[in-house]
Amino acid sequence: MQELHSKILGNGKPLIILHGFLGMSDNWKTLGSQYAEKGFEVHLIDQRNHGRSFWSEDFNYDLMAHDVHNYVLRHGLEKGHLMGHSMGGKTAMQFACTYPEWVNKLIVADIAPKYYPPHHQPILDALNGLDLDVLDSRGKVDQELSKSISETGTRQFLLKNLYWKEKGILQFRFNLKVLSDKMEEIGDNIGSSEKFEGATLFLRGGNSEYIAPDDIPEIKKHFPFAELDIIKNTGHWLHAENPKEFFEKSLSFLNR
């Protein structure tokens, strides 16, 4: 059985955190350490085709939820909390609906249970246009990406995935080919009739359009006890742009 890679921090009630598209567990290391200091055993997971986890041609939310369930069983984790951002939020929602007996509280960061049309194509085009056989330094990769991705923060986020496969050869940790081919699956919704009747918190970036007011009925259909709160002055990367408020609001919910 292929197993997900993770970093485990602290001791206490399990808290699984799932990163977003093209991300990895390291993106949550600082916040994960803060939750660990508050008495949680934090599991920062790399989802399939991301980070240090296995690569697979198969990629959809049912499978990714199943991956997390296998992880829970392998680690013998008691009922705990689950948090996910963006793509990771979709996996978390699917997991909570499929395996509700394991989830105590669910936190979904800036994503709704709905279909999103593919919108990452410019980034994927830029990544697919790189020739890593020629670009032999992070600086050169950054310079090449800057021709089509002007936002420094976005480039730095992507460059975190670069590692030295061997001397002089750089490679990305994410499976670029499969992720490029599976854009429809990344935008896909959870099952239409599925629901999770536990405590759920949706956190939305104040300047983000990923969760709109007319998404509330769909959220309530799948998560009847859902609450919605806003992280002020943030876009889609709400946990990175305002980590203090994100931590305070999520911790308050978990400690109720």
Secondary structure, DSSP 8 states (H G I E B T S, - for coil): -----EEEESSSEEEEEE--TT--GGGGHHHHHHHHHTTEEEEEE--TTSTTS---S---HHHHHHHHHHHHHHTT--SEEEEEETHHHHHHHHHHHH-TTTEEEEEEES--SS------HHHHHHHHT--TTT--SHHHHHHHHTTT---HHHHHHHHTTEEEEETTEEEESS-HHHHHHTHHHHH----TT----SEEEEEEETT--SS-GGGHHHHHHH-TTEEEEEETT--S-HHHHSHHHHHHHHHHHHT-
